[in-house]
Amino acid sequence: MVGKILIVDGVATNRIVFKVALAEAFYQPVLAADGESCLHLARDVSPDLILLDLVLPDRSGVSLISQLRADPATRDIPILALAASADKELRLAALRAGADDVLQKAVDLASLLARVRNLLRGRDGVDGFSPPNSATGLFAFAEAPAPFARPAVVSLLADQMETAVDWHNHLTQVMTDTILIQSREEAFLESTRAVGQSVPDVFLINAGFAGNGDGLRLMSELRSRAATRHSAVCILRPGGNTDSTAIAYDLGADDVVNADIPPPEMAQRLQTLIRRKRREDHLRATVQDGLRLAMIDPLTGLHNRRYALPQLDAIADRARTNASVFAVMVVDLDRFKSVNDRFGHAAGDAVLVEVARRLKTNLREDDLLARIGGEEFLIALPNTSFYEASLAADRLCKAVEEYPIKATFSSGLQVTVSIGVAVSDINHCPEPTPQIVDRADQALLMAKSEGRNKVTISKSAA
């Protein structure tokens, strides 16, 4: 893993020690001796992570974290803060300012590198959802303001009920979110929910669950299930036991804390995990919406050519496998140009939307309907014979012609369509779908030449 890590420490020997350790792990260290240098380098170098001492010569580390989080250019960079002492108030202040974690400087190297890997994986996961910086605002990847957010759900999983009850009592005093005590079986039940159903936002798991580190195995199981793999996981380790820390981070824990952590700090860490998860959920949903919209015609709401052609191939493959037939129609509005010329493009758009609605209303749920050109539509009818396709095409013509379409004109406009139809033939060699579409298109041209508002059916390719 290659990544630029900005090391911010006022002591030269500390900078050198961290530089050597990170370079040996194949990272690219960048050094800063004070807060001012950090601010400049963070903007100029765009590091993947900032390793920051909370005691600096020109300002406090907490105020520097606040400045980094306030700058749009640096606010999303993971910050791993280091404290020379076990000052609980300082650690909590750094977390509230926006640090992703606060470790003591005496932390063992394996745990430090595991935490670095963990934070970089999280950053890479978020970056994978985002378009290039120049396009961020254009594609709605910026987080929208959320005046109201539902309370998060935190699931407590501990080997002893007494431990779970204690944490439940502590957290309910400092958090407004829903805190649940769950058994191992209930946690696995959560993981079997359908994707999209509500599951806990965070699992707080005792690392020694049922003994022998079974909490880490439980975390791995939750990570492997589709319903819970995006939930955050915080591991509670026995106080002072750092042996399992690196393993927990590498197995996918989002945070690892001592079991004797003060409740206010635990609440702050959980809130950080909740915010991070919601941001990732938002980005993931944005990507999924973008993929869906890339297949949709924005005017009519129908699928577009990009979606339709692969689907048509799939329909043809199923027909060949099942020894069945399917029909393809190419539908074109008659004299559509005159609508735009006489009444304007707004009226033309209204006509397209209404024609699309009428076509969709008169098709089966499994039929394919797409807008593939300006006023041209593609329809595929699985398991449809020559005779059935002819009846369906006539029905569609009548559905469009039957009632005038109202737009910017009071009396409405009589609109008709011409339809070319081609039906696959199971008695001959498989016909490529482009050839079937071409036959339907040629049949459409014949319908146009014969006076429009007609259905013409192509003869078999054989």
C-alpha positions as a Markdown table, in Angstrom:
| # | Residue | x | y | z |
|---|---|---|---|---|
| 1 | Met | 0.0 | 0.0 | 0.0 |
| 2 | Val | 1.5 | 3.3 | -1.0 |
| 3 | Gly | 0.3 | 6.5 | 0.6 |
| 4 | Lys | 1.6 | 10.0 | 1.6 |
| 5 | Ile | 1.6 | 10.5 | 5.3 |
| 6 | Leu | 2.2 | 13.9 | 6.8 |
| 7 | Ile | 4.0 | 13.6 | 10.1 |
| 8 | Val | 3.5 | 16.7 | 12.3 |
| 9 | Asp | 5.8 | 16.8 | 15.4 |
| 10 | Gly | 7.8 | 19.6 | 17.0 |
| 11 | Val | 10.6 | 17.2 | 18.0 |
| 12 | Ala | 13.0 | 16.3 | 15.2 |
| 13 | Thr | 13.9 | 12.9 | 16.7 |
| 14 | Asn | 10.2 | 12.0 | 16.8 |
| 15 | Arg | 9.8 | 13.0 | 13.2 |
| 16 | Ile | 12.8 | 10.9 | 12.2 |
| 17 | Val | 11.6 | 7.8 | 14.1 |
| 18 | Phe | 8.1 | 7.9 | 12.5 |
| 19 | Lys | 9.7 | 8.7 | 9.1 |
| 20 | Val | 11.9 | 5.6 | 9.2 |
| 21 | Ala | 9.0 | 3.3 | 10.5 |
| 22 | Leu | 6.6 | 4.5 | 7.8 |
| 23 | Ala | 9.2 | 4.4 | 5.0 |
| 24 | Glu | 10.0 | 0.8 | 5.9 |
| 25 | Ala | 6.3 | 0.0 | 5.6 |
| 26 | Phe | 6.5 | 1.6 | 2.0 |
| 27 | Tyr | 4.7 | 4.8 | 2.8 |
| 28 | Gln | 5.8 | 8.2 | 1.7 |
| 29 | Pro | 6.5 | 10.3 | 4.7 |
| 30 | Val | 6.2 | 14.1 | 4.5 |
| 31 | Leu | 7.5 | 16.1 | 7.5 |
| 32 | Ala | 6.2 | 19.2 | 9.3 |
| 33 | Ala | 7.7 | 20.8 | 12.4 |
| 34 | Asp | 4.7 | 22.9 | 13.4 |
| 35 | Gly | 1.1 | 23.7 | 12.8 |
| 36 | Glu | 1.6 | 26.4 | 10.2 |
| 37 | Ser | 3.8 | 24.1 | 8.1 |
| 38 | Cys | 1.1 | 21.4 | 8.5 |
| 39 | Leu | -1.6 | 23.6 | 7.1 |
| 40 | His | 0.5 | 24.5 | 4.0 |
| 41 | Leu | 1.6 | 21.0 | 3.3 |
| 42 | Ala | -1.8 | 19.5 | 3.8 |
| 43 | Arg | -3.2 | 21.8 | 1.1 |
| 44 | Asp | -0.2 | 21.5 | -1.2 |
| 45 | Val | 0.7 | 17.8 | -0.9 |
| 46 | Ser | -2.8 | 16.4 | -0.2 |
| 47 | Pro | -1.6 | 13.6 | 2.1 |
| 48 | Asp | -3.6 | 10.4 | 2.5 |
| 49 | Leu | -3.3 | 10.6 | 6.3 |
| 50 | Ile | -2.0 | 13.1 | 8.9 |
| 51 | Leu | 0.0 | 11.8 | 11.9 |
| 52 | Leu | -0.2 | 14.7 | 14.4 |
| 53 | Asp | 1.3 | 15.3 | 17.8 |
| 54 | Leu | -1.2 | 17.1 | 20.1 |
| 55 | Val | 1.6 | 19.3 | 21.5 |
| 56 | Leu | 3.2 | 21.6 | 18.9 |
| 57 | Pro | 5.5 | 24.7 | 19.2 |
| 58 | Asp | 3.1 | 27.2 | 17.6 |
| 59 | Arg | -0.4 | 26.0 | 18.6 |
| 60 | Ser | -2.3 | 23.2 | 20.2 |
| 61 | Gly | -2.9 | 20.1 | 18.3 |
| 62 | Val | -6.6 | 20.3 | 19.0 |
| 63 | Ser | -6.9 | 23.8 | 17.4 |
| 64 | Leu | -4.9 | 22.5 | 14.4 |
| 65 | Ile | -7.3 | 19.6 | 14.0 |
| 66 | Ser | -10.2 | 22.1 | 14.0 |
| 67 | Gln | -8.5 | 24.2 | 11.3 |
| 68 | Leu | -7.9 | 21.2 | 9.2 |
| 69 | Arg | -11.5 | 20.1 | 9.5 |
| 70 | Ala | -12.8 | 23.6 | 8.7 |
| 71 | Asp | -10.9 | 23.8 | 5.4 |
| 72 | Pro | -12.7 | 22.1 | 2.5 |
| 73 | Ala | -9.4 | 21.1 | 1.0 |
| 74 | Thr | -8.3 | 19.1 | 4.0 |
| 75 | Arg | -11.5 | 18.3 | 6.0 |
| 76 | Asp | -11.7 | 14.7 | 4.7 |
| 77 | Ile | -8.1 | 13.7 | 5.4 |
| 78 | Pro | -7.9 | 11.1 | 8.2 |
| 79 | Ile | -6.1 | 12.4 | 11.2 |
| 80 | Leu | -4.4 | 10.1 | 13.7 |
| 81 | Ala | -3.4 | 12.2 | 16.8 |
| 82 | Leu | -0.7 | 11.2 | 19.2 |
| 83 | Ala | -0.6 | 12.2 | 22.9 |
| 84 | Ala | 2.4 | 11.9 | 25.2 |
| 85 | Ser | 0.2 | 11.3 | 28.3 |
| 86 | Ala | -3.0 | 9.5 | 29.1 |
| 87 | Asp | -4.8 | 12.8 | 29.5 |
| 88 | Lys | -8.5 | 11.8 | 29.1 |
| 89 | Glu | -9.7 | 15.4 | 28.6 |
| 90 | Leu | -7.1 | 16.1 | 25.9 |
| 91 | Arg | -8.0 | 12.9 | 24.1 |
| 92 | Leu | -11.7 | 13.7 | 24.2 |
| 93 | Ala | -11.1 | 17.3 | 23.0 |
| 94 | Ala | -9.1 | 16.0 | 20.0 |
| 95 | Leu | -11.8 | 13.5 | 19.1 |
| 96 | Arg | -14.5 | 16.3 | 19.3 |
| 97 | Ala | -12.3 | 18.5 | 17.1 |
| 98 | Gly | -12.4 | 15.8 | 14.4 |
| 99 | Ala | -9.5 | 13.4 | 15.0 |
| 100 | Asp | -10.2 | 9.9 | 13.8 |
| 101 | Asp | -8.3 | 8.4 | 16.7 |
| 102 | Val | -6.0 | 9.4 | 19.5 |
| 103 | Leu | -3.1 | 7.1 | 20.4 |
| 104 | Gln | -0.5 | 7.4 | 23.1 |
| 105 | Lys | 3.0 | 7.9 | 21.7 |
| 106 | Ala | 4.2 | 4.8 | 23.5 |
| 107 | Val | 1.9 | 2.7 | 21.3 |
| 108 | Asp | 3.7 | -0.3 | 19.8 |
| 109 | Leu | 4.6 | 0.0 | 16.1 |
| 110 | Ala | 2.5 | -3.0 | 15.0 |
| 111 | Ser | -0.7 | -1.4 | 16.4 |
| 112 | Leu | 0.2 | 2.0 | 14.9 |
| 113 | Leu | 0.8 | 0.6 | 11.5 |
| 114 | Ala | -2.4 | -1.5 | 11.7 |
| 115 | Arg | -4.4 | 1.7 | 12.6 |
| 116 | Val | -2.7 | 3.6 | 9.7 |
| 117 | Arg | -3.7 | 0.7 | 7.3 |
| 118 | Asn | -7.2 | 0.7 | 8.7 |
| 119 | Leu | -7.7 | 4.5 | 8.2 |
| 120 | Leu | -6.3 | 4.4 | 4.7 |
| 121 | Arg | -8.6 | 1.5 | 3.7 |
| 122 | Gly | -11.5 | 3.6 | 5.0 |
| 123 | Arg | -10.4 | 6.6 | 3.0 |
| 124 | Asp | -9.9 | 4.5 | -0.1 |
| 125 | Gly | -13.4 | 3.1 | 0.3 |
| 126 | Val | -14.9 | 6.6 | 0.4 |
| 127 | Asp | -12.7 | 7.8 | -2.5 |
| 128 | Gly | -13.9 | 4.9 | -4.6 |
| 129 | Phe | -17.4 | 6.3 | -4.6 |
| 130 | Ser | -16.4 | 9.9 | -5.6 |
| 131 | Pro | -15.9 | 11.3 | -9.0 |
| 132 | Pro | -12.9 | 13.5 | -9.8 |
| 133 | Asn | -12.7 | 16.7 | -7.7 |
| 134 | Ser | -13.7 | 18.8 | -10.6 |
| 135 | Ala | -17.0 | 17.0 | -10.9 |
| 136 | Thr | -17.8 | 16.6 | -7.2 |
| 137 | Gly | -20.4 | 19.4 | -7.1 |
| 138 | Leu | -21.9 | 18.5 | -10.5 |
| 139 | Phe | -22.9 | 15.0 | -9.6 |
| 140 | Ala | -24.4 | 15.7 | -6.1 |
| 141 | Phe | -21.6 | 14.0 | -4.2 |
| 142 | Ala | -21.4 | 16.9 | -1.8 |
| 143 | Glu | -23.2 | 16.0 | 1.4 |
| 144 | Ala | -26.6 | 17.7 | 1.6 |
| 145 | Pro | -27.6 | 19.4 | 4.8 |
| 146 | Ala | -29.5 | 17.1 | 7.1 |
| 147 | Pro | -31.7 | 19.1 | 9.4 |
| 148 | Phe | -33.2 | 15.9 | 10.8 |
| 149 | Ala | -31.6 | 12.5 | 11.1 |
| 150 | Arg | -33.2 | 9.4 | 12.6 |
| 151 | Pro | -31.6 | 8.2 | 15.8 |
| 152 | Ala | -28.8 | 5.7 | 15.1 |
| 153 | Val | -28.9 | 2.1 | 16.5 |
| 154 | Val | -26.0 | 0.8 | 18.5 |
| 155 | Ser | -25.9 | -3.0 | 19.3 |
| 156 | Leu | -24.0 | -4.1 | 22.4 |
| 157 | Leu | -22.6 | -7.6 | 22.3 |
| 158 | Ala | -20.8 | -8.8 | 25.4 |
| 159 | Asp | -20.0 | -12.2 | 26.9 |
| 160 | Gln | -21.4 | -11.1 | 30.2 |
| 161 | Met | -24.9 | -9.6 | 30.6 |
| 162 | Glu | -23.6 | -7.5 | 33.4 |
| 163 | Thr | -21.0 | -5.9 | 31.1 |
| 164 | Ala | -23.7 | -5.1 | 28.5 |
| 165 | Val | -26.1 | -3.6 | 31.0 |
| 166 | Asp | -23.3 | -1.4 | 32.5 |
| 167 | Trp | -22.5 | 0.0 | 29.0 |
| 168 | His | -26.2 | 0.4 | 28.2 |
| 169 | Asn | -26.7 | 2.4 | 31.3 |
| 170 | His | -23.6 | 4.6 | 30.7 |
| 171 | Leu | -24.3 | 5.2 | 27.0 |
| 172 | Thr | -28.0 | 6.0 | 27.4 |
| 173 | Gln | -27.0 | 8.9 | 29.8 |
| 174 | Val | -24.7 | 10.5 | 27.2 |
| 175 | Met | -26.3 | 9.5 | 23.8 |
| 176 | Thr | -29.8 | 10.1 | 22.4 |
| 177 | Asp | -29.5 | 7.1 | 20.0 |
| 178 | Thr | -31.1 | 3.7 | 20.5 |
| 179 | Ile | -28.8 | 1.4 | 22.5 |
| 180 | Leu | -29.7 | -2.3 | 22.2 |
| 181 | Ile | -28.4 | -5.3 | 24.1 |
| 182 | Gln | -28.2 | -8.3 | 21.8 |
| 183 | Ser | -27.1 | -11.9 | 22.0 |
| 184 | Arg | -24.8 | -13.5 | 19.4 |
| 185 | Glu | -27.9 | -15.2 | 17.9 |
| 186 | Glu | -29.7 | -11.9 | 17.6 |
| 187 | Ala | -26.7 | -10.3 | 15.9 |
| 188 | Phe | -26.6 | -13.1 | 13.3 |
| 189 | Leu | -30.4 | -12.6 | 12.8 |
| 190 | Glu | -29.6 | -9.0 | 12.0 |
| 191 | Ser | -27.1 | -10.2 | 9.4 |
| 192 | Thr | -29.7 | -12.3 | 7.6 |
| 193 | Arg | -32.0 | -9.4 | 7.0 |
| 194 | Ala | -32.6 | -8.4 | 3.4 |
| 195 | Val | -30.4 | -5.7 | 2.1 |
| 196 | Gly | -32.1 | -2.3 | 2.7 |
| 197 | Gln | -33.9 | -3.4 | 5.9 |
| 198 | Ser | -32.8 | -1.5 | 9.0 |
| 199 | Val | -29.9 | -3.0 | 10.9 |
| 200 | Pro | -27.7 | -1.6 | 13.6 |
| 201 | Asp | -25.4 | 1.3 | 12.5 |
| 202 | Val | -22.7 | 0.2 | 15.0 |
| 203 | Phe | -21.9 | -3.1 | 16.7 |
| 204 | Leu | -20.0 | -2.6 | 20.0 |
| 205 | Ile | -18.4 | -6.1 | 20.6 |
| 206 | Asn | -16.4 | -7.4 | 23.5 |
| 207 | Ala | -13.2 | -8.8 | 22.0 |
| 208 | Gly | -13.3 | -11.7 | 24.4 |
| 209 | Phe | -16.9 | -12.6 | 23.6 |
| 210 | Ala | -17.5 | -16.2 | 24.9 |
| 211 | Gly | -13.7 | -16.5 | 25.5 |
| 212 | Asn | -10.8 | -17.1 | 23.2 |
| 213 | Gly | -11.3 | -13.9 | 21.2 |
| 214 | Asp | -14.6 | -15.1 | 19.7 |
| 215 | Gly | -15.6 | -11.4 | 19.4 |
| 216 | Leu | -13.2 | -11.0 | 16.5 |
| 217 | Arg | -14.7 | -14.1 | 14.8 |
| 218 | Leu | -18.2 | -12.6 | 15.3 |
| 219 | Met | -17.0 | -9.4 | 13.7 |
| 220 | Ser | -15.6 | -11.3 | 10.7 |
| 221 | Glu | -19.0 | -13.1 | 10.3 |
| 222 | Leu | -20.9 | -9.8 | 10.4 |
| 223 | Arg | -18.5 | -8.3 | 7.8 |
| 224 | Ser | -19.1 | -11.3 | 5.5 |
| 225 | Arg | -22.9 | -10.8 | 5.5 |
| 226 | Ala | -24.5 | -8.5 | 2.9 |
| 227 | Ala | -26.9 | -6.9 | 5.4 |
| 228 | Thr | -24.3 | -6.0 | 8.0 |
| 229 | Arg | -21.1 | -5.6 | 6.1 |
| 230 | His | -21.5 | -1.8 | 6.0 |
| 231 | Ser | -22.3 | -1.4 | 9.8 |
| 232 | Ala | -19.5 | 0.0 | 11.8 |
| 233 | Val | -17.8 | -2.2 | 14.4 |
| 234 | Cys | -16.1 | -1.1 | 17.6 |
| 235 | Ile | -14.1 | -3.7 | 19.5 |
| 236 | Leu | -13.8 | -3.5 | 23.3 |
| 237 | Arg | -10.5 | -5.0 | 24.4 |
| 238 | Pro | -9.5 | -5.9 | 28.0 |
| 239 | Gly | -7.6 | -2.9 | 29.6 |
| 240 | Gly | -4.0 | -2.8 | 28.6 |
| 241 | Asn | -4.2 | -5.8 | 26.3 |
| 242 | Thr | -2.8 | -4.7 | 23.0 |
| 243 | Asp | -2.1 | -8.1 | 21.5 |
| 244 | Ser | -5.3 | -8.3 | 19.5 |
| 245 | Thr | -5.4 | -4.6 | 18.5 |
| 246 | Ala | -3.5 | -5.0 | 15.2 |
| 247 | Ile | -5.4 | -8.2 | 14.3 |
| 248 | Ala | -8.8 | -6.5 | 15.0 |
| 249 | Tyr | -7.9 | -3.5 | 12.8 |
| 250 | Asp | -6.7 | -5.8 | 10.0 |
| 251 | Leu | -9.9 | -8.0 | 10.3 |
| 252 | Gly | -12.0 | -4.9 | 9.7 |
| 253 | Ala | -12.7 | -3.2 | 13.0 |
| 254 | Asp | -13.5 | 0.5 | 12.7 |
| 255 | Asp | -12.2 | 1.3 | 16.2 |
| 256 | Val | -10.6 | -0.6 | 19.0 |
| 257 | Val | -10.8 | 0.8 | 22.6 |
| 258 | Asn | -10.0 | -0.3 | 26.1 |
| 259 | Ala | -12.8 | -1.7 | 28.1 |
| 260 | Asp | -12.2 | 1.0 | 30.8 |
| 261 | Ile | -12.7 | 3.9 | 28.4 |
| 262 | Pro | -14.7 | 6.8 | 30.0 |
| 263 | Pro | -18.4 | 6.8 | 28.7 |
| 264 | Pro | -18.1 | 10.4 | 27.3 |
| 265 | Glu | -15.2 | 9.3 | 25.1 |
| 266 | Met | -17.0 | 6.1 | 24.1 |
| 267 | Ala | -20.0 | 8.1 | 23.1 |
| 268 | Gln | -17.8 | 10.5 | 21.0 |
| 269 | Arg | -16.2 | 7.6 | 19.2 |
| 270 | Leu | -19.5 | 6.0 | 18.5 |
| 271 | Gln | -20.8 | 9.3 | 17.1 |
| 272 | Thr | -17.8 | 9.5 | 14.9 |
| 273 | Leu | -18.5 | 6.0 | 13.5 |
| 274 | Ile | -22.1 | 6.9 | 13.0 |
| 275 | Arg | -21.3 | 10.0 | 11.0 |
| 276 | Arg | -18.7 | 8.1 | 8.9 |
| 277 | Lys | -21.2 | 5.3 | 8.2 |
| 278 | Arg | -23.9 | 7.7 | 7.2 |
| 279 | Arg | -21.6 | 9.6 | 4.9 |
| 280 | Glu | -20.5 | 6.3 | 3.2 |
| 281 | Asp | -24.2 | 5.3 | 3.0 |
| 282 | His | -25.0 | 8.6 | 1.3 |
| 283 | Leu | -22.1 | 8.2 | -1.2 |
| 284 | Arg | -23.1 | 4.6 | -1.9 |
| 285 | Ala | -26.7 | 5.5 | -2.5 |
| 286 | Thr | -25.6 | 8.4 | -4.8 |
| 287 | Val | -23.5 | 6.0 | -6.9 |
| 288 | Gln | -26.3 | 3.5 | -7.1 |
| 289 | Asp | -28.8 | 6.3 | -8.1 |
| 290 | Gly | -26.3 | 7.5 | -10.7 |
| 291 | Leu | -25.9 | 4.0 | -12.2 |
| 292 | Arg | -29.7 | 3.7 | -12.3 |
| 293 | Leu | -30.2 | 7.1 | -13.9 |
| 294 | Ala | -27.5 | 6.3 | -16.5 |
| 295 | Met | -29.9 | 3.7 | -17.8 |
| 296 | Ile | -33.0 | 6.0 | -17.7 |
| 297 | Asp | -34.3 | 8.5 | -20.2 |
| 298 | Pro | -34.8 | 11.6 | -18.1 |
| 299 | Leu | -37.8 | 12.9 | -20.1 |
| 300 | Thr | -40.1 | 9.8 | -20.2 |
| 301 | Gly | -38.7 | 7.8 | -17.3 |
| 302 | Leu | -38.3 | 4.8 | -19.6 |
| 303 | His | -35.1 | 2.8 | -20.0 |
| 304 | Asn | -32.7 | 4.1 | -22.6 |
| 305 | Arg | -30.7 | 2.4 | -25.4 |
| 306 | Arg | -27.8 | 1.7 | -23.0 |
| 307 | Tyr | -30.1 | -0.5 | -20.9 |
| 308 | Ala | -32.3 | -1.9 | -23.6 |
| 309 | Leu | -29.8 | -3.5 | -25.9 |
| 310 | Pro | -28.1 | -5.8 | -23.3 |
| 311 | Gln | -31.6 | -6.7 | -22.0 |
| 312 | Leu | -32.7 | -7.6 | -25.5 |
| 313 | Asp | -29.7 | -9.9 | -25.7 |
| 314 | Ala | -30.7 | -11.5 | -22.4 |
| 315 | Ile | -34.3 | -12.0 | -23.7 |
| 316 | Ala | -32.9 | -13.6 | -26.9 |
| 317 | Asp | -30.6 | -15.9 | -24.8 |
| 318 | Arg | -33.5 | -17.1 | -22.7 |
| 319 | Ala | -35.6 | -17.7 | -25.8 |
| 320 | Arg | -32.9 | -19.9 | -27.3 |
| 321 | Thr | -32.5 | -21.8 | -24.0 |
| 322 | Asn | -36.2 | -22.4 | -23.6 |
| 323 | Ala | -36.9 | -23.0 | -27.3 |
| 324 | Ser | -39.4 | -20.1 | -27.3 |
| 325 | Val | -40.0 | -17.1 | -29.5 |
| 326 | Phe | -40.0 | -13.4 | -28.8 |
| 327 | Ala | -41.0 | -10.3 | -30.7 |
| 328 | Val | -39.3 | -7.0 | -31.2 |
| 329 | Met | -41.1 | -3.7 | -32.1 |
| 330 | Val | -39.7 | -0.4 | -33.3 |
| 331 | Val | -42.3 | 2.3 | -32.7 |
| 332 | Asp | -42.0 | 5.8 | -34.2 |
| 333 | Leu | -44.3 | 8.8 | -33.8 |
| 334 | Asp | -45.8 | 10.0 | -37.1 |
| 335 | Arg | -45.0 | 13.6 | -38.2 |
| 336 | Phe | -43.5 | 14.4 | -34.8 |
| 337 | Lys | -41.3 | 17.2 | -36.3 |
| 338 | Ser | -44.4 | 19.1 | -37.2 |
| 339 | Val | -45.5 | 19.1 | -33.5 |
| 340 | Asn | -42.2 | 20.7 | -32.5 |
| 341 | Asp | -42.4 | 23.2 | -35.4 |
| 342 | Arg | -46.0 | 24.3 | -34.8 |
| 343 | Phe | -46.3 | 24.1 | -31.0 |
| 344 | Gly | -42.7 | 24.2 | -29.7 |
| 345 | His | -40.4 | 21.7 | -28.0 |
| 346 | Ala | -42.3 | 21.9 | -24.7 |
| 347 | Ala | -45.4 | 20.5 | -26.4 |
| 348 | Gly | -43.3 | 17.9 | -28.2 |
| 349 | Asp | -41.9 | 16.8 | -24.8 |
| 350 | Ala | -45.4 | 16.5 | -23.4 |
| 351 | Val | -46.4 | 14.3 | -26.4 |
| 352 | Leu | -43.4 | 12.0 | -25.8 |
| 353 | Val | -44.2 | 11.6 | -22.1 |
| 354 | Glu | -47.9 | 10.8 | -22.8 |
| 355 | Val | -47.1 | 8.4 | -25.6 |
| 356 | Ala | -44.6 | 6.6 | -23.4 |
| 357 | Arg | -47.2 | 6.3 | -20.6 |
| 358 | Arg | -49.8 | 4.9 | -23.0 |
| 359 | Leu | -47.3 | 2.3 | -24.4 |
| 360 | Lys | -46.2 | 1.3 | -20.9 |
| 361 | Thr | -49.8 | 0.9 | -19.7 |
| 362 | Asn | -50.6 | -1.5 | -22.6 |
| 363 | Leu | -47.6 | -3.8 | -22.1 |
| 364 | Arg | -47.0 | -6.6 | -19.7 |
| 365 | Glu | -44.8 | -6.3 | -16.7 |
| 366 | Asp | -42.1 | -8.5 | -18.2 |
| 367 | Asp | -42.0 | -6.7 | -21.5 |
| 368 | Leu | -39.2 | -4.4 | -22.3 |
| 369 | Leu | -39.9 | -0.7 | -23.3 |
| 370 | Ala | -37.2 | 1.8 | -24.0 |
| 371 | Arg | -36.8 | 5.2 | -25.7 |
| 372 | Ile | -33.9 | 4.7 | -28.1 |
| 373 | Gly | -34.1 | 7.9 | -30.2 |
| 374 | Gly | -35.8 | 11.3 | -30.4 |
| 375 | Glu | -39.3 | 9.9 | -31.1 |
| 376 | Glu | -38.4 | 6.2 | -31.4 |
| 377 | Phe | -39.2 | 3.4 | -29.0 |
| 378 | Leu | -38.0 | -0.2 | -28.8 |
| 379 | Ile | -40.3 | -2.9 | -27.4 |
| 380 | Ala | -39.4 | -6.6 | -26.8 |
| 381 | Leu | -42.1 | -9.1 | -25.9 |
| 382 | Pro | -40.8 | -12.4 | -24.5 |
| 383 | Asn | -42.7 | -15.6 | -25.3 |
| 384 | Thr | -44.7 | -13.9 | -27.9 |
| 385 | Ser | -45.8 | -15.5 | -31.2 |
| 386 | Phe | -46.3 | -13.9 | -34.6 |
| 387 | Tyr | -50.1 | -13.7 | -34.1 |
| 388 | Glu | -49.8 | -12.3 | -30.5 |
| 389 | Ala | -47.3 | -9.7 | -31.6 |
| 390 | Ser | -49.6 | -8.5 | -34.4 |
| 391 | Leu | -52.5 | -8.1 | -31.9 |
| 392 | Ala | -50.2 | -6.3 | -29.4 |
| 393 | Ala | -49.0 | -3.9 | -32.0 |
| 394 | Asp | -52.5 | -3.1 | -33.2 |
| 395 | Arg | -53.5 | -2.5 | -29.6 |
| 396 | Leu | -50.6 | -0.1 | -29.1 |
| 397 | Cys | -51.5 | 1.9 | -32.2 |
| 398 | Lys | -55.1 | 2.3 | -31.0 |
| 399 | Ala | -54.0 | 3.2 | -27.5 |
| 400 | Val | -52.0 | 6.1 | -28.8 |
| 401 | Glu | -54.5 | 7.3 | -31.4 |
| 402 | Glu | -57.7 | 6.9 | -29.3 |
| 403 | Tyr | -57.5 | 10.2 | -27.3 |
| 404 | Pro | -56.0 | 13.5 | -28.2 |
| 405 | Ile | -53.0 | 14.5 | -26.2 |
| 406 | Lys | -53.3 | 17.8 | -24.3 |
| 407 | Ala | -50.3 | 20.0 | -23.8 |
| 408 | Thr | -50.0 | 23.7 | -24.5 |
| 409 | Phe | -53.1 | 23.6 | -26.7 |
| 410 | Ser | -56.7 | 23.5 | -25.5 |
| 411 | Ser | -58.3 | 21.1 | -28.0 |
| 412 | Gly | -55.5 | 18.5 | -27.8 |
| 413 | Leu | -53.5 | 17.0 | -30.6 |
| 414 | Gln | -54.2 | 13.7 | -32.4 |
| 415 | Val | -51.1 | 11.6 | -32.4 |
| 416 | Thr | -50.4 | 8.4 | -34.2 |
| 417 | Val | -47.5 | 5.9 | -34.3 |
| 418 | Ser | -46.2 | 3.5 | -36.9 |
| 419 | Ile | -44.8 | 0.1 | -35.7 |
| 420 | Gly | -42.5 | -2.4 | -37.3 |
| 421 | Val | -42.5 | -5.9 | -35.9 |
| 422 | Ala | -40.0 | -8.8 | -36.2 |
| 423 | Val | -40.5 | -12.2 | -34.5 |
| 424 | Ser | -37.7 | -14.7 | -33.8 |
| 425 | Asp | -37.8 | -18.1 | -35.5 |
| 426 | Ile | -37.0 | -21.2 | -33.4 |
| 427 | Asn | -36.8 | -23.4 | -36.5 |
| 428 | His | -33.6 | -21.8 | -37.8 |
| 429 | Cys | -30.2 | -20.9 | -36.5 |
| 430 | Pro | -30.1 | -18.3 | -33.8 |
| 431 | Glu | -30.5 | -14.8 | -35.3 |
| 432 | Pro | -28.3 | -12.0 | -33.8 |
| 433 | Thr | -30.4 | -9.5 | -32.0 |
| 434 | Pro | -29.1 | -6.6 | -34.1 |
| 435 | Gln | -30.4 | -8.4 | -37.1 |
| 436 | Ile | -33.9 | -8.8 | -35.5 |
| 437 | Val | -33.9 | -5.1 | -34.6 |
| 438 | Asp | -32.9 | -4.2 | -38.1 |
| 439 | Arg | -35.8 | -6.3 | -39.5 |
| 440 | Ala | -38.2 | -4.5 | -37.2 |
| 441 | Asp | -36.7 | -1.2 | -38.4 |
| 442 | Gln | -37.2 | -2.1 | -42.0 |
| 443 | Ala | -40.8 | -3.1 | -41.3 |
| 444 | Leu | -41.2 | 0.3 | -39.7 |
| 445 | Leu | -40.0 | 2.0 | -42.9 |
| 446 | Met | -42.6 | 0.0 | -44.8 |
| 447 | Ala | -45.3 | 1.1 | -42.4 |
| 448 | Lys | -44.3 | 4.7 | -42.9 |
| 449 | Ser | -44.3 | 4.4 | -46.7 |
| 450 | Glu | -47.8 | 2.9 | -46.6 |
| 451 | Gly | -49.4 | 5.9 | -45.0 |
| 452 | Arg | -48.4 | 5.8 | -41.3 |
| 453 | Asn | -50.5 | 4.8 | -38.3 |
| 454 | Lys | -49.9 | 1.2 | -39.5 |
| 455 | Val | -48.3 | -2.0 | -38.3 |
| 456 | Thr | -46.0 | -3.9 | -40.6 |
| 457 | Ile | -44.6 | -7.3 | -39.6 |
| 458 | Ser | -41.3 | -8.5 | -41.0 |
| 459 | Lys | -41.1 | -11.9 | -42.6 |
| 460 | Ser | -38.8 | -14.4 | -41.0 |
| 461 | Ala | -35.1 | -14.0 | -41.6 |
| 462 | Ala | -35.0 | -17.4 | -43.1 |
